């Protein structure tokens, strides 16, 4: 019989929240440099109630970022060396967000602050999932 084929190692997927971080910086450099730019309505939708929902660039940006955060939390459930590297890269994304929020003038907006909080949640969730999974695997004194 042939031995089973080796399983390919999981590919390292970069932190998904790096995408909105890069997108925010690019958008800020090319026209969305102030909080008013992010809050300005892009389009409006009339609701059944008669109210008007105005959607700005910041709203769309945060909605897409939340979807990416969900993907990051799903990624945090992986095990192995790739997950350790992924946790470190997610921590790096948070640190970059924090430094940028404190130092860069165009990052001093609520949109960027919420993006930074998403990066923090990603870091905390990743480490929490890993610690909980490791604790489940620990056996005490041969008792099962």
Steps between C-alpha positions, in 0.01 A plus 500: 500500500608852434547731795250782516603813316626775728245766574595836360574761761233766531582812308572806702222744435598852599283676758176596331478823700817618327283550190280775652808652666673538165174611335441766767849641453462504123159667520630754753790590273268544201212703639351359821729685739244629751213364706255708296611323181426160654161616634376667180207305353578298188141393443167487681240228529138575586377246751151352523440712810558815296834572664805563287817301563805691380804280442846653506839367396586434865188287543585283198863480604410377849243249368762340273754509785254316727466225240879470489510488881264203485741328262788575736315345792434189292871487415590516870350154554784337300780321683868458431794718409299702250260612772787630715634705210147619426458617862828689482403669174159594641675653800724693261192635317357620833827667600521676162139619543569626852815690403333643193195610700722682750751654257344548154254792469270344239457189716338700782145409394229282649518272197867428563445463874234234437735326254766502773252349747423226246872423483511482882200265506676284240812475718305424818271248329792323334692452822185409695402229252854360502523496879158339540585232243834430668335473843257245361792285381675490838467175692554498875683205659376243251136575578280536199 
